[in-house]
Amino acid sequence: MNTIEANHKLGFDTDTRDFAVAVKVLAFLTITSVRLLTNNPLKITYLRSHGIDVTERLAIPSHPNRYNASYLRTKKEVLGHDIPLA
C-alpha cells in the first residue's frame, strides 16, 4: 500500500494534518504574508483562504532513492505535490 491507501485502511483521511494552528500563530504574530517552504499546493491554498498572502513558494529539494521513490511518486501523482522526480 502507498501512504494514502494505508491511511484509508486505518480509517484516516488522506492527509490528517491541520494547518489551522499555523494560521493562528501567524495571526497572533500579526504576520499577513509569507514566503512558504513547501511542495504541497494545498498548504498555499489553505493559508490564502485564511487571509495569509503567500508571496512566494520555495520548493523543498527531494532526492529520490530506492527507499523513498515510491512515497515521493505518490505525493506527486496522487496529492499533486510539486516534486521534481528523476
Jmol script that loads the backbone (N, CA, C; Angstrom):
load data "model"
ATOM      1  N   MET A   1       0.828  -1.188   0.000  1.00  0.00           N
ATOM      2  CA  MET A   1       0.000   0.000   0.000  1.00  0.00           C
ATOM      3  C   MET A   1       0.870   1.247   0.000  1.00  0.00           C
ATOM      4  N   ASN A   2       0.346   2.280  -0.648  1.00  0.00           N
ATOM      5  CA  ASN A   2       1.041   3.554  -0.541  1.00  0.00           C
ATOM      6  C   ASN A   2       0.549   4.281   0.712  1.00  0.00           C
ATOM      7  N   THR A   3       1.088   5.432   0.966  1.00  0.00           N
ATOM      8  CA  THR A   3       0.765   6.193   2.174  1.00  0.00           C
ATOM      9  C   THR A   3      -0.733   6.481   2.277  1.00  0.00           C
ATOM     10  N   ILE A   4      -1.332   6.883   1.176  1.00  0.00           N
ATOM     11  CA  ILE A   4      -2.753   7.237   1.180  1.00  0.00           C
ATOM     12  C   ILE A   4      -3.617   6.011   1.408  1.00  0.00           C
ATOM     13  N   GLU A   5      -3.316   4.933   0.714  1.00  0.00           N
ATOM     14  CA  GLU A   5      -4.073   3.683   0.899  1.00  0.00           C
ATOM     15  C   GLU A   5      -3.975   3.190   2.339  1.00  0.00           C
ATOM     16  N   ALA A   6      -2.788   3.304   2.923  1.00  0.00           N
ATOM     17  CA  ALA A   6      -2.600   2.874   4.313  1.00  0.00           C
ATOM     18  C   ALA A   6      -3.424   3.743   5.262  1.00  0.00           C
ATOM     19  N   ASN A   7      -3.429   5.043   5.052  1.00  0.00           N
ATOM     20  CA  ASN A   7      -4.259   5.924   5.883  1.00  0.00           C
ATOM     21  C   ASN A   7      -5.726   5.538   5.800  1.00  0.00           C
ATOM     22  N   HIS A   8      -6.218   5.291   4.593  1.00  0.00           N
ATOM     23  CA  HIS A   8      -7.616   4.914   4.410  1.00  0.00           C
ATOM     24  C   HIS A   8      -7.919   3.564   5.061  1.00  0.00           C
ATOM     25  N   LYS A   9      -7.013   2.619   4.912  1.00  0.00           N
ATOM     26  CA  LYS A   9      -7.194   1.292   5.507  1.00  0.00           C
ATOM     27  C   LYS A   9      -7.297   1.401   7.036  1.00  0.00           C
ATOM     28  N   LEU A  10      -6.563   2.362   7.611  1.00  0.00           N
ATOM     29  CA  LEU A  10      -6.589   2.569   9.056  1.00  0.00           C
ATOM     30  C   LEU A  10      -7.763   3.442   9.497  1.00  0.00           C
ATOM     31  N   GLY A  11      -8.552   3.916   8.526  1.00  0.00           N
ATOM     32  CA  GLY A  11      -9.711   4.734   8.852  1.00  0.00           C
ATOM     33  C   GLY A  11      -9.429   6.218   8.934  1.00  0.00           C
ATOM     34  N   PHE A  12      -8.260   6.636   8.442  1.00  0.00           N
ATOM     35  CA  PHE A  12      -7.892   8.047   8.471  1.00  0.00           C
ATOM     36  C   PHE A  12      -8.198   8.706   7.138  1.00  0.00           C
ATOM     37  N   ASP A  13      -8.255  10.039   7.156  1.00  0.00           N
ATOM     38  CA  ASP A  13      -8.373  10.799   5.915  1.00  0.00           C
ATOM     39  C   ASP A  13      -7.072  10.687   5.128  1.00  0.00           C
ATOM     40  N   THR A  14      -7.118  11.136   3.895  1.00  0.00           N
ATOM     41  CA  THR A  14      -5.933  11.113   3.041  1.00  0.00           C
ATOM     42  C   THR A  14      -4.762  11.823   3.710  1.00  0.00           C
ATOM     43  N   ASP A  15      -5.029  12.988   4.259  1.00  0.00           N
ATOM     44  CA  ASP A  15      -3.997  13.771   4.947  1.00  0.00           C
ATOM     45  C   ASP A  15      -4.623  14.319   6.217  1.00  0.00           C
ATOM     46  N   THR A  16      -4.151  13.878   7.344  1.00  0.00           N
ATOM     47  CA  THR A  16      -4.773  14.265   8.615  1.00  0.00           C
ATOM     48  C   THR A  16      -4.181  15.536   9.217  1.00  0.00           C
ATOM     49  N   ARG A  17      -3.226  16.132   8.514  1.00  0.00           N
ATOM     50  CA  ARG A  17      -2.626  17.353   9.051  1.00  0.00           C
ATOM     51  C   ARG A  17      -3.622  18.499   9.001  1.00  0.00           C
ATOM     52  N   ASP A  18      -3.496  19.403   9.960  1.00  0.00           N
ATOM     53  CA  ASP A  18      -4.372  20.569  10.059  1.00  0.00           C
ATOM     54  C   ASP A  18      -3.482  21.802  10.158  1.00  0.00           C
ATOM     55  N   PHE A  19      -3.683  22.735   9.248  1.00  0.00           N
ATOM     56  CA  PHE A  19      -2.835  23.917   9.204  1.00  0.00           C
ATOM     57  C   PHE A  19      -3.433  25.090   9.973  1.00  0.00           C
ATOM     58  N   ALA A  20      -4.518  24.845  10.703  1.00  0.00           N
ATOM     59  CA  ALA A  20      -5.185  25.915  11.456  1.00  0.00           C
ATOM     60  C   ALA A  20      -4.273  26.520  12.515  1.00  0.00           C
ATOM     61  N   VAL A  21      -3.460  25.705  13.150  1.00  0.00           N
ATOM     62  CA  VAL A  21      -2.561  26.220  14.175  1.00  0.00           C
ATOM     63  C   VAL A  21      -1.562  27.204  13.557  1.00  0.00           C
ATOM     64  N   ALA A  22      -1.069  26.890  12.380  1.00  0.00           N
ATOM     65  CA  ALA A  22      -0.130  27.800  11.707  1.00  0.00           C
ATOM     66  C   ALA A  22      -0.795  29.147  11.445  1.00  0.00           C
ATOM     67  N   VAL A  23      -2.046  29.125  11.009  1.00  0.00           N
ATOM     68  CA  VAL A  23      -2.775  30.372  10.763  1.00  0.00           C
ATOM     69  C   VAL A  23      -2.943  31.154  12.063  1.00  0.00           C
ATOM     70  N   LYS A  24      -3.247  30.456  13.143  1.00  0.00           N
ATOM     71  CA  LYS A  24      -3.417  31.126  14.444  1.00  0.00           C
ATOM     72  C   LYS A  24      -2.109  31.752  14.927  1.00  0.00           C
ATOM     73  N   VAL A  25      -1.018  31.056  14.751  1.00  0.00           N
ATOM     74  CA  VAL A  25       0.290  31.592  15.159  1.00  0.00           C
ATOM     75  C   VAL A  25       0.632  32.825  14.327  1.00  0.00           C
ATOM     76  N   LEU A  26       0.428  32.744  13.025  1.00  0.00           N
ATOM     77  CA  LEU A  26       0.721  33.886  12.164  1.00  0.00           C
ATOM     78  C   LEU A  26      -0.152  35.083  12.544  1.00  0.00           C
ATOM     79  N   ALA A  27      -1.422  34.839  12.828  1.00  0.00           N
ATOM     80  CA  ALA A  27      -2.323  35.923  13.243  1.00  0.00           C
ATOM     81  C   ALA A  27      -1.858  36.517  14.563  1.00  0.00           C
ATOM     82  N   PHE A  28      -1.481  35.674  15.508  1.00  0.00           N
ATOM     83  CA  PHE A  28      -1.000  36.155  16.803  1.00  0.00           C
ATOM     84  C   PHE A  28       0.228  37.052  16.637  1.00  0.00           C
ATOM     85  N   LEU A  29       1.080  36.688  15.711  1.00  0.00           N
ATOM     86  CA  LEU A  29       2.299  37.452  15.450  1.00  0.00           C
ATOM     87  C   LEU A  29       2.068  38.613  14.477  1.00  0.00           C
ATOM     88  N   THR A  30       0.816  38.807  14.087  1.00  0.00           N
ATOM     89  CA  THR A  30       0.390  39.824  13.109  1.00  0.00           C
ATOM     90  C   THR A  30       1.162  39.731  11.785  1.00  0.00           C
ATOM     91  N   ILE A  31       1.415  38.514  11.366  1.00  0.00           N
ATOM     92  CA  ILE A  31       2.058  38.259  10.074  1.00  0.00           C
ATOM     93  C   ILE A  31       0.960  38.007   9.056  1.00  0.00           C
ATOM     94  N   THR A  32       0.956  38.800   8.005  1.00  0.00           N
ATOM     95  CA  THR A  32      -0.102  38.689   6.999  1.00  0.00           C
ATOM     96  C   THR A  32       0.388  38.159   5.657  1.00  0.00           C
ATOM     97  N   SER A  33       1.703  38.039   5.495  1.00  0.00           N
ATOM     98  CA  SER A  33       2.237  37.476   4.255  1.00  0.00           C
ATOM     99  C   SER A  33       3.484  36.653   4.581  1.00  0.00           C
ATOM    100  N   VAL A  34       3.699  35.623   3.758  1.00  0.00           N
ATOM    101  CA  VAL A  34       4.821  34.713   3.989  1.00  0.00           C
ATOM    102  C   VAL A  34       5.433  34.262   2.671  1.00  0.00           C
ATOM    103  N   ARG A  35       6.680  33.878   2.758  1.00  0.00           N
ATOM    104  CA  ARG A  35       7.331  33.079   1.731  1.00  0.00           C
ATOM    105  C   ARG A  35       7.286  31.668   2.291  1.00  0.00           C
ATOM    106  N   LEU A  36       6.685  30.747   1.570  1.00  0.00           N
ATOM    107  CA  LEU A  36       6.400  29.427   2.114  1.00  0.00           C
ATOM    108  C   LEU A  36       7.314  28.359   1.531  1.00  0.00           C
ATOM    109  N   LEU A  37       7.939  27.604   2.417  1.00  0.00           N
ATOM    110  CA  LEU A  37       8.799  26.496   2.031  1.00  0.00           C
ATOM    111  C   LEU A  37       7.950  25.235   2.012  1.00  0.00           C
ATOM    112  N   THR A  38       7.539  24.796   0.803  1.00  0.00           N
ATOM    113  CA  THR A  38       6.667  23.625   0.682  1.00  0.00           C
ATOM    114  C   THR A  38       6.642  23.112  -0.750  1.00  0.00           C
ATOM    115  N   ASN A  39       6.257  21.852  -0.894  1.00  0.00           N
ATOM    116  CA  ASN A  39       5.948  21.271  -2.199  1.00  0.00           C
ATOM    117  C   ASN A  39       4.451  20.990  -2.301  1.00  0.00           C
ATOM    118  N   ASN A  40       3.710  21.296  -1.237  1.00  0.00           N
ATOM    119  CA  ASN A  40       2.299  20.954  -1.135  1.00  0.00           C
ATOM    120  C   ASN A  40       1.415  22.149  -1.514  1.00  0.00           C
ATOM    121  N   PRO A  41       0.738  22.085  -2.673  1.00  0.00           N
ATOM    122  CA  PRO A  41      -0.101  23.206  -3.087  1.00  0.00           C
ATOM    123  C   PRO A  41      -1.292  23.446  -2.156  1.00  0.00           C
ATOM    124  N   LEU A  42      -1.725  22.426  -1.423  1.00  0.00           N
ATOM    125  CA  LEU A  42      -2.853  22.605  -0.512  1.00  0.00           C
ATOM    126  C   LEU A  42      -2.504  23.526   0.654  1.00  0.00           C
ATOM    127  N   LYS A  43      -1.252  23.550   1.053  1.00  0.00           N
ATOM    128  CA  LYS A  43      -0.836  24.471   2.115  1.00  0.00           C
ATOM    129  C   LYS A  43      -1.005  25.914   1.648  1.00  0.00           C
ATOM    130  N   ILE A  44      -0.625  26.174   0.422  1.00  0.00           N
ATOM    131  CA  ILE A  44      -0.770  27.518  -0.132  1.00  0.00           C
ATOM    132  C   ILE A  44      -2.243  27.901  -0.185  1.00  0.00           C
ATOM    133  N   THR A  45      -3.059  27.024  -0.707  1.00  0.00           N
ATOM    134  CA  THR A  45      -4.494  27.271  -0.796  1.00  0.00           C
ATOM    135  C   THR A  45      -5.096  27.516   0.576  1.00  0.00           C
ATOM    136  N   TYR A  46      -4.717  26.698   1.550  1.00  0.00           N
ATOM    137  CA  TYR A  46      -5.266  26.835   2.901  1.00  0.00           C
ATOM    138  C   TYR A  46      -4.882  28.189   3.496  1.00  0.00           C
ATOM    139  N   LEU A  47      -3.617  28.541   3.439  1.00  0.00           N
ATOM    140  CA  LEU A  47      -3.180  29.809   4.010  1.00  0.00           C
ATOM    141  C   LEU A  47      -3.876  30.986   3.335  1.00  0.00           C
ATOM    142  N   ARG A  48      -3.938  30.959   2.020  1.00  0.00           N
ATOM    143  CA  ARG A  48      -4.590  32.057   1.295  1.00  0.00           C
ATOM    144  C   ARG A  48      -6.074  32.153   1.644  1.00  0.00           C
ATOM    145  N   SER A  49      -6.722  31.017   1.791  1.00  0.00           N
ATOM    146  CA  SER A  49      -8.156  31.029   2.116  1.00  0.00           C
ATOM    147  C   SER A  49      -8.422  31.526   3.534  1.00  0.00           C
ATOM    148  N   HIS A  50      -7.371  31.629   4.332  1.00  0.00           N
ATOM    149  CA  HIS A  50      -7.498  32.135   5.693  1.00  0.00           C
ATOM    150  C   HIS A  50      -6.803  33.487   5.873  1.00  0.00           C
ATOM    151  N   GLY A  51      -6.642  34.196   4.747  1.00  0.00           N
ATOM    152  CA  GLY A  51      -6.176  35.574   4.812  1.00  0.00           C
ATOM    153  C   GLY A  51      -4.684  35.803   4.836  1.00  0.00           C
ATOM    154  N   ILE A  52      -3.901  34.756   4.637  1.00  0.00           N
ATOM    155  CA  ILE A  52      -2.444  34.910   4.601  1.00  0.00           C
ATOM    156  C   ILE A  52      -2.014  34.997   3.142  1.00  0.00           C
ATOM    157  N   ASP A  53      -1.296  36.045   2.803  1.00  0.00           N
ATOM    158  CA  ASP A  53      -0.801  36.218   1.445  1.00  0.00           C
ATOM    159  C   ASP A  53       0.498  35.428   1.281  1.00  0.00           C
ATOM    160  N   VAL A  54       0.467  34.428   0.420  1.00  0.00           N
ATOM    161  CA  VAL A  54       1.676  33.652   0.132  1.00  0.00           C
ATOM    162  C   VAL A  54       2.342  34.321  -1.063  1.00  0.00           C
ATOM    163  N   THR A  55       3.420  35.039  -0.788  1.00  0.00           N
ATOM    164  CA  THR A  55       4.073  35.835  -1.825  1.00  0.00           C
ATOM    165  C   THR A  55       5.023  35.014  -2.696  1.00  0.00           C
ATOM    166  N   GLU A  56       5.480  33.899  -2.140  1.00  0.00           N
ATOM    167  CA  GLU A  56       6.417  33.051  -2.886  1.00  0.00           C
ATOM    168  C   GLU A  56       6.405  31.656  -2.291  1.00  0.00           C
ATOM    169  N   ARG A  57       6.520  30.661  -3.185  1.00  0.00           N
ATOM    170  CA  ARG A  57       6.676  29.284  -2.726  1.00  0.00           C
ATOM    171  C   ARG A  57       8.093  28.853  -3.051  1.00  0.00           C
ATOM    172  N   LEU A  58       8.787  28.394  -2.047  1.00  0.00           N
ATOM    173  CA  LEU A  58      10.141  27.885  -2.219  1.00  0.00           C
ATOM    174  C   LEU A  58      10.081  26.367  -2.144  1.00  0.00           C
ATOM    175  N   ALA A  59      10.479  25.708  -3.203  1.00  0.00           N
ATOM    176  CA  ALA A  59      10.399  24.249  -3.262  1.00  0.00           C
ATOM    177  C   ALA A  59      11.406  23.609  -2.316  1.00  0.00           C
ATOM    178  N   ILE A  60      11.015  22.481  -1.774  1.00  0.00           N
ATOM    179  CA  ILE A  60      11.909  21.682  -0.947  1.00  0.00           C
ATOM    180  C   ILE A  60      12.556  20.645  -1.866  1.00  0.00           C
ATOM    181  N   PRO A  61      13.860  20.684  -1.996  1.00  0.00           N
ATOM    182  CA  PRO A  61      14.516  19.713  -2.880  1.00  0.00           C
ATOM    183  C   PRO A  61      14.269  18.276  -2.394  1.00  0.00           C
ATOM    184  N   SER A  62      14.064  17.391  -3.342  1.00  0.00           N
ATOM    185  CA  SER A  62      13.915  15.979  -2.985  1.00  0.00           C
ATOM    186  C   SER A  62      14.902  15.174  -3.819  1.00  0.00           C
ATOM    187  N   HIS A  63      15.354  14.109  -3.233  1.00  0.00           N
ATOM    188  CA  HIS A  63      16.332  13.262  -3.900  1.00  0.00           C
ATOM    189  C   HIS A  63      15.832  11.824  -3.832  1.00  0.00           C
ATOM    190  N   PRO A  64      15.041  11.423  -4.842  1.00  0.00           N
ATOM    191  CA  PRO A  64      14.503  10.063  -4.818  1.00  0.00           C
ATOM    192  C   PRO A  64      15.614   9.017  -4.769  1.00  0.00           C
ATOM    193  N   ASN A  65      15.366   7.999  -3.969  1.00  0.00           N
ATOM    194  CA  ASN A  65      16.268   6.861  -3.897  1.00  0.00           C
ATOM    195  C   ASN A  65      15.411   5.607  -3.745  1.00  0.00           C
ATOM    196  N   ARG A  66      16.019   4.485  -3.594  1.00  0.00           N
ATOM    197  CA  ARG A  66      15.244   3.239  -3.547  1.00  0.00           C
ATOM    198  C   ARG A  66      14.322   3.163  -2.334  1.00  0.00           C
ATOM    199  N   TYR A  67      14.572   3.946  -1.319  1.00  0.00           N
ATOM    200  CA  TYR A  67      13.756   3.911  -0.106  1.00  0.00           C
ATOM    201  C   TYR A  67      12.558   4.861  -0.169  1.00  0.00           C
ATOM    202  N   ASN A  68      12.690   5.981  -0.873  1.00  0.00           N
ATOM    203  CA  ASN A  68      11.624   6.973  -0.836  1.00  0.00           C
ATOM    204  C   ASN A  68      10.967   7.260  -2.192  1.00  0.00           C
ATOM    205  N   ALA A  69      11.439   6.664  -3.264  1.00  0.00           N
ATOM    206  CA  ALA A  69      10.939   6.979  -4.607  1.00  0.00           C
ATOM    207  C   ALA A  69       9.436   6.732  -4.740  1.00  0.00           C
ATOM    208  N   SER A  70       8.961   5.623  -4.234  1.00  0.00           N
ATOM    209  CA  SER A  70       7.531   5.310  -4.327  1.00  0.00           C
ATOM    210  C   SER A  70       6.698   6.311  -3.528  1.00  0.00           C
ATOM    211  N   TYR A  71       7.156   6.647  -2.332  1.00  0.00           N
ATOM    212  CA  TYR A  71       6.485   7.625  -1.483  1.00  0.00           C
ATOM    213  C   TYR A  71       6.399   8.991  -2.179  1.00  0.00           C
ATOM    214  N   LEU A  72       7.513   9.446  -2.744  1.00  0.00           N
ATOM    215  CA  LEU A  72       7.540  10.736  -3.424  1.00  0.00           C
ATOM    216  C   LEU A  72       6.665  10.719  -4.677  1.00  0.00           C
ATOM    217  N   ARG A  73       6.664   9.609  -5.397  1.00  0.00           N
ATOM    218  CA  ARG A  73       5.831   9.482  -6.596  1.00  0.00           C
ATOM    219  C   ARG A  73       4.352   9.592  -6.228  1.00  0.00           C
ATOM    220  N   THR A  74       3.952   8.945  -5.130  1.00  0.00           N
ATOM    221  CA  THR A  74       2.565   9.029  -4.669  1.00  0.00           C
ATOM    222  C   THR A  74       2.212  10.468  -4.307  1.00  0.00           C
ATOM    223  N   LYS A  75       3.104  11.152  -3.600  1.00  0.00           N
ATOM    224  CA  LYS A  75       2.860  12.551  -3.236  1.00  0.00           C
ATOM    225  C   LYS A  75       2.643  13.397  -4.490  1.00  0.00           C
ATOM    226  N   LYS A  76       3.447  13.163  -5.505  1.00  0.00           N
ATOM    227  CA  LYS A  76       3.361  13.933  -6.743  1.00  0.00           C
ATOM    228  C   LYS A  76       2.117  13.570  -7.546  1.00  0.00           C
ATOM    229  N   GLU A  77       1.920  12.290  -7.793  1.00  0.00           N
ATOM    230  CA  GLU A  77       0.866  11.852  -8.708  1.00  0.00           C
ATOM    231  C   GLU A  77      -0.527  11.875  -8.089  1.00  0.00           C
ATOM    232  N   VAL A  78      -0.638  11.577  -6.824  1.00  0.00           N
ATOM    233  CA  VAL A  78      -1.953  11.489  -6.187  1.00  0.00           C
ATOM    234  C   VAL A  78      -2.334  12.782  -5.482  1.00  0.00           C
ATOM    235  N   LEU A  79      -1.392  13.380  -4.783  1.00  0.00           N
ATOM    236  CA  LEU A  79      -1.690  14.577  -3.994  1.00  0.00           C
ATOM    237  C   LEU A  79      -1.335  15.880  -4.710  1.00  0.00           C
ATOM    238  N   GLY A  80      -0.677  15.789  -5.864  1.00  0.00           N
ATOM    239  CA  GLY A  80      -0.369  16.975  -6.634  1.00  0.00           C
ATOM    240  C   GLY A  80       0.794  17.800  -6.132  1.00  0.00           C
ATOM    241  N   HIS A  81       1.637  17.196  -5.298  1.00  0.00           N
ATOM    242  CA  HIS A  81       2.793  17.939  -4.801  1.00  0.00           C
ATOM    243  C   HIS A  81       3.737  18.250  -5.965  1.00  0.00           C
ATOM    244  N   ASP A  82       4.372  19.387  -5.878  1.00  0.00           N
ATOM    245  CA  ASP A  82       5.296  19.825  -6.913  1.00  0.00           C
ATOM    246  C   ASP A  82       6.681  19.284  -6.578  1.00  0.00           C
ATOM    247  N   ILE A  83       6.894  18.026  -6.922  1.00  0.00           N
ATOM    248  CA  ILE A  83       8.148  17.352  -6.608  1.00  0.00           C
ATOM    249  C   ILE A  83       8.807  16.920  -7.915  1.00  0.00           C
ATOM    250  N   PRO A  84       9.957  17.489  -8.236  1.00  0.00           N
ATOM    251  CA  PRO A  84      10.651  17.031  -9.439  1.00  0.00           C
ATOM    252  C   PRO A  84      11.238  15.638  -9.197  1.00  0.00           C
ATOM    253  N   LEU A  85      10.839  14.706 -10.026  1.00  0.00           N
ATOM    254  CA  LEU A  85      11.343  13.335  -9.902  1.00  0.00           C
ATOM    255  C   LEU A  85      12.202  12.991 -11.108  1.00  0.00           C
ATOM    256  N   ALA A  86      13.276  12.293 -10.838  1.00  0.00           N
ATOM    257  CA  ALA A  86      14.191  11.892 -11.920  1.00  0.00           C
ATOM    258  C   ALA A  86      13.613  10.730 -12.697  1.00  0.00           C
TER     259      ALA A  86
END
end "model"
wireframe off; spacefill off
backbone 0.3
color backbone group
